[in-house]
Amino acid sequence: MQGVSFLLPRSKSSAASSSARGSASLRPASQLEHQLRGGGLETVLQTDDFGCWESAVVSTLGHHHSELLDAREPFQARFRCGLLGELGLLHIRGRGRVRLIREQQQHSVLWLPLLGMTQERVNGHTWLAEPGSGLLFHPGDALEGDTSEELEGISILIPSHLHPPPPRAAEPLLAAGLVPQRLLAAARGFAAAAAQAPSGAAHAVDRLLEALRDWRDSQQPMPHERITARRRRETVAEARRWMLPRLQQRFTVEELSRVVQVSPRQLQYSFLQELGRSPMAEAKRLRLQRLRALLLDPAQGQRSVAQLMLAAGLIASGVTSADYRRWCGESPSRTRRRQGPLLGRHPQPAA
């Protein structure tokens, strides 16, 4: 492999033979993950050899340091790539917790986890990206990242002439707020278009670049925040504050809307605009977050996983285990067995 050759599509015959090996154990679930199966992407790397994966990373990133954090765990990696306009798309699926230390070069990269989490230390500050959020890296960023045991996500490679770095240091995490949510939605639309190659797919590039410009403009100091934006943000923050001590209870959108004194429809709209998910979806995410904290707490060692699920306000079932695995990239029992701080902290969205 030379240069960035492994990131560029190969012939369809080569991709087809590669994709037929060992992919059944990595099952996509969401609509976007289903769309990513499209013929616009080609498999350029599929391996269970960490050394092979590391060689591919070296050919792309140059100087870096990577390590498999637990050599006893099975390792698996698959990269599928595509191009739409001047933007590249890399669809990543894998198993095995990896640490990767590098400096971002040449392109900006927009990373969206679809399954599992990545914890990135960017220029000395730590950020946690989980499904529904994203991270935006720019050339020159010093990065140290840890992945969850199971991971799936998309990286969008954006040439610098299409997206210059912001004029001042910007928070890389894309989570809460109208502008970040629009950028995440545009990124998902671009990924689907690159994979499916429908008629008019090029418009997805324009929408993504427009969303990037809006995000870059939003990093400029704003003299005044719009009243509607402030009210929406405050409504979501108040609702989340009310939910946090009541996660073990059952509550409805109607009850929550009465607490914050807005209509159920307005509450739904505010959450979708600010966080990209409904109030009940946010409650579930907070309960999964609470479950993870309990599983990592040595003081809870005498309680079963099912008891901890109930204590977090969740139903003790296989469905909850599957939701948890999808969110953080490992099973509840695996979290309980593992010691150490990796991916143990969960920064709250600035709602």
Protein Blocks (a to p, Z undefined) as FASTA:
>chain_A
ZZjlmmpccdfklmmmmmmgoplmmccfblmlmmmmpmkbccfbdcfbfklmmmmmmmmn
opaddddfblkbccddddddddehjbccdddddedddddddddehiacddddfedcdddd
eehiacdddehiacdddehiacdddddfbdcdddddddfklmccdfbdcdfbdcbdjklm
mmmmmmmmmmmmmmnopghklmmmmmmmmmmmmmmmmmpccfbacfklmmmmmmmmmmmm
mmmmmmmpccdfklmmmmnopafklmmmmmmmmnopafklmmmmmmmmmmmmmmmmmklm
mpcfklmmmmnopacdfklmmmmmmmnopafklmmmpgcjehkaccddfZZ
